[in-house]
Amino acid sequence: MDEAGPVGPAVEGEICVKSPGVMQGYYKNPEATRGVLSPDGWLRTGDLGFVDAEGYVVITGRLKDVIIRKGENISAKEVEDLLYTHEKVADVAVIGLPDPALGERCCAVVALQDAGNPLEFKEMVDFLKDKGLMMQKIPEQLEIVATIPRNPSGKIVKHVLRDQYAKAK
């Protein structure tokens, strides 16, 4: 769904579910309930995705995946979507890492199409600038990995990456 309602096949939107098994609301918290349940009973999961040609739901990210650097919000998905268009990038996760001066620093974790053809930090920065990404949204850190960790449903497990790279720096 998007703000206007259901979207068509292959169109990204928020994944919403409705079934007899969906919760009725948060216990004694009508405000929180209104934030996640529509008046007609749809549960807003906070996940983004689309339905592919075979009818499977493909999860693409989180609606509120935000990095807060120097009080400014950076959409991880916005940066990821641009990096996915780079010819050297096979998979990507953009994460926020603790930083004493910035609050969080932006880190791009990239799996390459070809490990023999590396993506350099300056190349990433120049690419994102050329794509029109505002300077304050460009990652300060680039990490190259063999694969991006995912859970059984295909969602990137960013907490694993945050744990790994928060300890590394």
trRosetta pair geometry for C-beta under 8 A, 3 or more apart (Angstrom, degrees):
i j d omega theta_ij theta_ji phi_ij phi_ji
1 5 6.1 -72 -146 179 96 25
1 6 5.6 -52 -100 -91 77 41
1 7 6.5 166 -117 -6 22 87
1 13 5.0 -179 64 150 18 130
1 14 5.3 -38 65 64 79 86
1 15 7.9 130 17 -112 79 9
1 16 4.8 6 6 3 127 128
1 42 7.3 65 -23 157 158 154
1 44 7.9 -89 61 -110 128 87
2 5 7.3 -7 58 46 65 29
2 7 5.5 68 -10 -55 99 117
2 13 4.5 -103 -51 -126 75 110
2 14 6.9 128 -95 10 41 86
6 13 7.8 147 -157 83 37 167
7 11 4.0 -124 157 97 121 123
7 12 7.5 -15 98 77 162 22
7 13 4.2 160 9 -30 135 140
7 50 7.7 -68 98 -121 125 86
8 11 4.9 74 61 4 70 127
9 50 7.4 90 -174 172 42 97
9 51 5.1 -77 -126 84 71 102
9 52 7.7 38 -172 162 96 7
9 53 7.1 88 165 -94 130 44
10 50 5.6 52 -143 162 21 136
10 51 7.1 -71 -40 75 42 61
10 52 6.8 65 -85 -124 76 39
10 53 7.1 23 -62 -59 113 70
11 50 5.9 166 68 -126 26 116
12 48 5.8 27 -178 174 106 104
12 49 6.8 -144 -138 134 75 9
12 50 4.8 -71 -86 -54 53 109
12 60 5.9 -44 -126 32 122 153
13 48 7.1 -161 112 -145 15 74
13 49 7.6 -38 62 65 52 48
13 50 7.0 96 18 -91 70 71
14 44 6.0 1 148 -152 137 91
14 45 7.1 172 173 49 88 78
14 46 7.2 -22 -150 -106 110 13
14 47 7.1 118 -157 75 64 45
14 48 6.1 -54 -97 -97 49 61
14 63 5.6 15 -105 -76 107 132
15 45 4.8 -24 87 41 94 132
15 47 4.5 -16 33 81 120 100
15 48 7.0 172 -13 -122 87 10
15 49 4.9 23 -57 35 115 112
15 57 6.5 75 -119 -167 127 133
15 59 7.0 -42 -29 -106 147 85
16 38 7.4 25 -158 -13 141 124
16 42 4.4 24 167 172 125 116
16 43 6.3 160 -160 74 70 45
16 44 5.5 -29 -104 -98 94 52
16 45 6.6 -163 -95 -3 36 86
17 22 6.1 174 109 -86 95 125
17 42 7.1 144 68 -158 25 70
17 43 5.1 -22 62 56 80 102
17 45 6.5 60 0 -49 102 112
18 22 6.1 -65 -136 -7 36 152
18 40 7.9 -20 -113 121 145 84
18 41 5.3 86 -136 115 110 96
18 42 4.9 -57 -63 -100 109 63
18 43 6.8 163 -79 8 54 78
19 22 5.3 123 53 -22 67 94
22 37 7.9 137 147 -112 120 106
22 41 6.8 121 81 174 137 89
22 43 4.7 -155 -155 -26 127 129
23 26 7.8 48 143 -62 139 47
23 37 7.7 -115 88 -71 86 126
23 43 7.0 92 41 -98 84 133
25 29 7.5 -171 156 70 96 71
25 30 7.0 -1 -180 -110 141 53
25 32 8.0 123 -176 89 82 82
25 33 3.5 7 -149 -121 103 134
25 37 6.1 -82 -92 7 77 150
26 29 3.9 -39 106 65 118 112
26 30 7.9 -154 62 -65 91 19
26 32 4.4 -8 27 89 155 120
26 33 5.0 -145 22 -61 84 82
26 36 7.9 90 -31 36 106 126
29 32 4.2 8 138 27 119 115
29 33 6.2 142 100 -22 72 89
30 33 5.2 -55 -145 38 37 118
30 34 6.3 42 156 -24 69 100
31 34 5.9 -51 -152 31 30 110
31 35 6.9 33 148 -22 60 105
32 35 5.5 -54 -158 29 37 118
32 36 7.0 3 158 4 68 108
33 36 6.6 -80 -153 47 30 88
33 37 5.4 -24 176 26 75 117
34 37 7.0 -69 -108 57 21 78
35 44 7.8 -103 142 55 55 129
36 43 6.1 8 154 -153 93 71
36 44 5.1 -138 -152 51 55 91
36 46 8.0 -41 -120 -40 99 97
37 41 6.6 -21 -169 -133 103 30
37 42 7.0 151 -155 74 55 43
37 43 5.9 -25 -98 -97 73 60
37 44 7.4 -143 -70 6 24 84
38 41 6.7 -36 71 38 82 23
38 42 4.2 17 24 47 121 94
38 44 7.1 104 -38 -40 87 97
46 62 5.9 5 145 -157 92 85
46 63 4.9 -120 -162 29 57 111
46 64 6.2 -47 -158 14 108 101
47 59 5.4 -45 178 -138 125 108
47 61 7.5 162 -159 93 61 32
47 62 6.3 -51 -109 -106 50 56
47 63 7.1 -72 -36 -19 5 89
47 155 7.4 -79 -130 -101 124 129
48 59 7.2 106 79 -163 50 62
48 60 4.9 -61 106 67 97 94
48 61 4.7 -1 49 64 117 77
48 62 6.7 -160 4 -90 93 3
48 63 5.7 135 -49 -68 94 68
48 77 7.1 51 30 -116 157 151
49 57 5.4 54 135 178 143 88
49 58 5.4 176 -162 86 99 49
49 59 4.4 -54 -83 -105 125 41
49 60 5.2 158 -100 3 52 82
50 57 7.6 171 90 -149 25 57
50 58 5.6 -13 60 55 73 98
50 60 6.9 33 0 -23 88 125
51 55 6.2 -13 -177 -146 107 35
51 56 7.0 156 -153 77 62 29
51 57 5.8 -37 -96 -93 67 58
51 58 7.5 155 -108 11 16 81
52 55 7.2 -47 70 21 68 17
52 56 5.1 -6 38 59 109 84
52 57 7.9 -171 1 -91 82 9
52 58 5.3 73 -42 -25 106 120
58 154 7.1 -78 -147 118 62 154
59 153 6.5 48 6 133 140 103
59 154 5.6 146 42 90 102 103
59 155 5.0 -36 104 -81 144 86
60 77 7.7 73 131 -135 97 115
61 65 5.8 -91 173 7 104 145
61 76 7.3 -173 -159 95 130 101
61 77 4.7 128 131 -98 166 112
61 80 6.9 157 -87 64 140 153
61 156 7.7 -3 -105 28 65 114
62 65 3.9 112 67 -46 104 102
62 76 7.9 34 53 59 96 123
62 77 7.6 -150 58 -52 56 116
65 75 7.1 76 83 -162 77 61
65 76 4.2 -72 131 42 109 122
65 77 5.8 107 63 -33 118 92
65 158 7.6 135 -140 -19 120 167
66 73 5.0 -29 -165 -156 123 99
66 74 6.7 137 -163 65 65 46
66 75 6.2 -38 -105 -98 73 49
66 76 6.9 -141 -90 -10 20 88
66 96 7.9 16 120 -34 42 139
67 73 7.5 130 69 -160 46 48
67 74 4.3 -26 64 63 98 105
67 76 5.9 102 -21 -63 101 89
67 94 7.3 -91 -26 139 135 99
67 95 7.4 122 -84 160 121 27
67 96 3.5 167 -124 -75 94 111
67 104 5.1 -141 -170 113 86 137
67 106 5.3 113 120 -94 163 86
68 71 6.8 4 -180 -118 97 17
68 72 7.0 156 -155 71 57 34
68 73 6.0 -25 -99 -95 72 58
68 74 7.5 -172 -80 17 24 80
68 96 7.0 36 27 -134 55 156
68 103 5.5 -62 110 123 89 137
68 104 5.5 93 65 22 58 122
69 72 5.7 -31 71 61 72 89
69 74 5.9 20 12 -11 110 124
69 96 7.5 -152 -56 -129 88 107
69 99 7.7 25 -125 46 87 135
69 102 4.9 -15 -153 170 83 113
69 103 6.0 -180 -124 62 33 101
69 104 5.3 -95 -78 75 70 77
69 105 6.5 77 -112 -107 117 33
69 106 6.1 -58 -48 -33 144 95
69 136 7.2 -179 89 174 121 89
70 102 5.4 -58 -45 -149 80 72
70 103 6.4 -171 -51 14 30 113
70 136 7.7 -96 55 -157 124 116
71 103 7.2 123 -43 -10 49 154
72 136 5.8 -10 102 150 162 135
74 78 7.6 -125 178 53 66 117
74 79 6.9 21 166 -28 107 125
74 96 7.8 144 62 -81 112 105
74 106 5.7 -50 98 -87 163 131
74 136 7.5 -143 -82 127 109 80
74 137 4.8 154 -131 -129 106 80
75 78 3.8 78 85 -3 112 109
75 79 7.0 167 93 -6 65 80
75 137 7.8 -5 39 -142 67 128
76 79 6.1 -63 -157 41 35 106
76 80 6.0 35 149 -21 70 112
76 93 7.7 0 175 -178 124 59
76 94 4.1 -178 -155 84 83 102
76 95 6.9 36 -124 -81 135 31
76 96 7.5 -101 -73 -30 115 86
77 80 5.4 -55 -140 40 32 114
77 81 6.0 38 159 -26 67 104
77 94 7.8 -145 -48 46 22 119
78 81 6.0 -51 -148 30 25 111
78 82 6.9 20 154 -12 58 105
78 133 7.5 139 139 -121 105 105
78 137 7.0 -42 98 -178 125 145
79 82 6.0 -58 -156 38 33 109
79 83 6.3 28 152 -16 68 110
79 94 4.5 86 85 -79 122 168
79 106 7.1 153 -55 -177 173 131
79 108 6.8 -124 146 -89 123 106
79 128 7.2 -1 -141 -127 84 131
79 133 6.8 74 -106 -136 74 146
79 137 6.2 -161 -73 158 108 103
79 138 7.8 149 -122 -114 119 35
79 139 6.7 108 -173 -39 149 99
80 83 5.7 -60 -144 41 32 108
80 84 6.3 40 156 -29 67 102
80 92 5.1 174 -140 102 81 111
80 93 6.9 -1 -105 -122 123 26
80 94 5.0 -134 -57 -1 87 109
81 84 5.8 -47 -150 25 29 116
81 85 7.5 28 151 -19 57 101
82 85 6.0 -59 -166 27 38 110
82 86 7.8 48 141 -31 63 92
82 127 7.8 150 151 131 104 96
82 128 5.9 86 126 -120 142 78
82 131 4.9 129 -151 126 121 162
82 133 5.9 -70 -30 -56 176 126
83 86 5.6 -33 -164 5 50 117
83 89 5.3 159 157 -114 82 172
83 92 4.6 130 105 -117 129 176
83 94 7.4 146 8 -55 142 111
83 108 6.1 165 -90 -151 160 133
83 110 6.8 -120 171 -99 133 113
83 124 7.3 7 -116 -147 105 101
83 127 7.8 90 -110 108 61 130
83 128 7.4 -15 -71 -80 79 101
84 89 6.0 -126 -117 107 29 128
84 92 6.0 -132 -67 26 71 122
85 89 7.8 31 52 52 26 125
85 131 7.4 129 68 -107 133 138
86 89 4.3 73 70 1 100 114
86 119 7.0 64 138 -117 144 135
86 124 7.5 -30 -91 -116 165 70
86 127 5.5 33 -99 176 116 158
87 113 7.1 -58 153 5 58 151
88 112 5.7 -34 166 -142 86 91
88 113 5.7 -134 -160 20 36 104
88 114 7.3 -85 -142 39 75 82
88 117 5.9 -137 -124 117 107 105
88 118 7.6 50 -173 155 142 17
88 119 4.6 158 108 -70 141 102
89 92 5.5 -4 -171 -47 126 116
89 110 5.5 -81 -122 -153 95 114
89 111 7.6 87 -162 71 62 53
89 112 6.9 -69 -107 -116 35 47
89 113 6.8 26 59 -29 12 91
89 119 6.8 33 -68 -61 79 154
90 111 4.8 -66 69 107 104 92
90 112 5.9 57 2 131 103 16
90 113 4.7 148 -58 -77 94 54
91 110 7.4 152 84 -158 53 48
91 111 4.1 13 53 45 97 117
91 147 7.1 27 56 -154 146 55
91 148 4.4 -129 130 3 126 125
92 108 6.3 -23 -160 -169 110 93
92 109 6.8 146 -157 80 56 55
92 110 5.1 -9 -105 -106 87 71
92 111 7.2 -140 -65 25 46 71
92 148 7.0 -124 -56 -71 4 145
93 108 7.8 153 81 -158 42 48
93 109 4.7 -12 62 60 89 108
93 148 5.3 141 -19 -146 112 126
93 156 4.8 173 -96 178 124 151
93 158 5.7 -172 -178 -101 130 88
93 161 5.7 169 99 -10 140 169
94 106 6.5 -4 -176 -170 104 93
94 107 7.1 161 -156 82 56 46
94 108 5.3 -23 -102 -102 82 66
94 109 7.4 -176 -84 20 30 72
94 139 6.6 -133 -137 -73 103 124
95 106 7.9 152 81 -154 36 49
95 107 5.2 -24 66 65 83 98
95 109 6.5 21 5 -7 110 114
95 158 5.2 165 -99 -165 111 106
95 161 5.3 -175 -32 106 157 119
95 162 5.2 -150 179 -75 139 83
95 165 7.1 130 79 51 135 136
96 104 3.7 -2 -173 -179 111 139
96 105 7.2 142 -155 64 61 33
96 106 6.5 -34 -100 -96 63 53
96 107 7.4 148 -108 19 14 87
96 162 7.4 9 72 -112 57 115
97 104 6.3 132 59 -160 33 76
97 105 5.2 -28 62 59 92 86
97 107 5.1 45 -13 -13 119 130
97 141 7.1 -11 23 37 139 151
97 162 6.5 -179 -97 -141 70 74
97 165 5.6 -84 -96 111 136 106
97 166 5.2 -174 -149 -88 93 75
97 169 6.9 67 152 39 146 135
98 104 6.5 -52 -100 -106 29 64
98 105 8.0 3 95 14 17 83
98 166 5.7 59 21 -139 98 111
99 102 4.1 11 95 46 133 98
99 103 6.4 13 63 58 88 25
99 104 5.9 112 18 -146 98 13
99 105 4.2 91 -47 -27 142 96
102 105 5.3 91 64 -71 147 73
105 139 7.9 81 156 -159 80 66
105 140 4.8 -66 -172 46 113 130
105 141 6.2 75 130 -6 120 115
106 137 7.2 96 -67 -174 173 45
106 138 7.3 157 82 114 140 27
106 139 4.2 -122 117 -111 98 64
106 140 5.9 112 56 9 74 78
106 141 7.2 177 96 32 48 83
107 139 5.8 105 -114 -157 15 120
107 140 7.3 -45 -78 62 61 72
107 141 4.0 -24 -112 78 85 115
107 142 7.5 -180 -161 -78 65 22
107 143 6.3 23 175 -2 110 109
107 165 5.8 171 147 133 168 157
108 124 6.5 -170 63 -175 153 149
108 139 4.3 -148 -18 1 95 168
108 141 7.1 176 26 93 62 60
108 142 5.2 -12 66 -112 99 70
108 143 7.3 -180 91 29 50 67
109 143 4.7 -17 -111 70 73 105
109 145 5.8 16 180 -2 97 123
109 148 6.6 123 116 -111 109 94
109 161 5.3 -106 -18 -152 166 138
109 165 7.3 -137 -77 -38 118 146
110 119 5.9 -40 107 52 156 144
110 124 7.8 -146 -32 -99 153 135
110 142 6.6 -12 8 -165 118 92
110 143 7.2 157 22 81 69 51
110 144 5.7 -33 73 -108 89 61
110 145 7.1 154 76 26 35 77
111 144 7.7 113 -102 -165 30 63
111 145 5.5 -51 -81 81 77 80
111 146 6.5 13 -128 133 100 20
111 147 5.4 35 -108 -117 144 29
111 148 5.2 -110 -19 -27 122 85
112 115 5.5 134 72 -85 127 45
112 117 6.8 177 175 74 132 75
112 118 6.8 -80 -90 -117 157 44
112 119 6.3 -172 -99 -9 107 102
112 144 6.4 7 -30 -153 109 109
113 117 7.2 -22 73 65 91 120
114 117 4.2 44 85 23 112 107
115 118 7.6 15 -175 -75 44 72
115 146 7.4 -6 -88 -114 128 72
118 144 6.6 -43 -142 -95 95 164
119 123 5.8 -136 -166 84 66 126
119 124 5.8 70 160 -60 111 99
119 142 7.1 -123 109 177 103 141
119 144 6.8 160 49 -91 92 115
120 123 4.3 93 60 4 85 109
120 124 7.1 -150 93 -8 45 84
121 124 5.8 -57 -155 33 32 111
121 125 6.5 29 152 -17 67 106
121 142 4.7 -171 -102 21 79 132
122 125 5.6 -53 -147 37 34 112
122 126 6.1 33 156 -17 68 107
123 126 5.9 -54 -144 39 28 109
123 127 6.2 32 154 -23 63 109
124 127 5.7 -57 -148 35 28 113
124 128 6.4 23 157 -15 65 107
124 139 7.2 -33 133 56 132 111
124 142 5.5 150 18 -90 160 143
125 128 6.0 -59 -149 38 28 107
125 129 6.3 29 154 -19 65 107
125 138 5.6 67 -131 -179 79 137
126 129 5.7 -54 -147 37 31 113
126 130 6.2 33 154 -20 65 107
127 130 5.8 -57 -150 37 28 112
127 131 6.4 25 152 -17 63 109
128 131 5.6 -56 -147 39 33 112
128 133 4.3 -43 173 40 92 136
128 137 7.8 -143 168 98 130 91
128 138 5.1 145 100 -113 144 98
128 139 7.9 147 -31 16 166 81
129 132 7.8 63 174 -57 31 15
129 133 6.7 -80 -81 54 29 83
129 135 7.3 27 -104 -88 95 73
129 138 7.1 -3 -59 -82 78 142
133 137 5.2 -114 174 81 101 117
133 138 6.0 121 112 -72 121 81
134 137 4.9 80 67 6 84 108
134 138 7.8 -141 97 -25 46 82
135 138 5.8 -44 -157 6 40 116
139 142 6.4 112 107 -68 130 70
141 165 7.5 137 132 179 147 135
141 169 7.7 -71 -112 -67 152 151
143 165 6.1 -112 -43 -99 159 132
145 148 6.5 113 81 -76 131 52
148 156 5.6 -36 152 -123 118 108
148 161 7.8 -18 -150 -67 78 132
149 156 6.9 95 82 -157 59 64
149 157 4.9 -56 115 49 106 104
149 160 4.9 -42 73 79 154 148
149 161 6.8 -172 34 -49 110 88
150 154 5.5 -15 176 -153 133 31
150 155 6.2 150 -155 74 82 30
150 156 5.6 -53 -98 -94 75 42
150 157 6.4 157 -126 -8 19 86
151 154 7.2 -40 69 25 67 19
151 155 5.1 -2 35 58 106 87
151 157 5.3 107 -45 -61 88 108
156 161 7.8 -8 166 -9 104 131
157 160 4.5 48 114 2 108 115
157 161 7.4 145 100 -9 64 85
158 161 5.4 -55 -154 41 48 111
158 162 6.0 50 148 -23 76 103
159 162 5.4 -49 -141 37 35 114
159 163 6.2 40 156 -21 65 104
160 163 5.9 -53 -150 35 27 112
160 164 6.4 26 153 -18 62 109
161 164 5.7 -56 -145 38 31 111
161 165 6.1 4 167 2 68 112
162 165 6.6 -69 -138 49 23 91
162 166 5.6 26 166 -25 65 115
163 166 6.2 -52 -132 33 20 109
163 167 6.6 13 165 -12 56 111
164 167 6.6 -76 -165 37 21 104
164 168 6.5 19 149 -26 62 115
165 168 5.0 -48 -139 30 43 120
165 169 6.6 21 170 -7 71 104
166 169 7.1 -72 -153 40 24 92
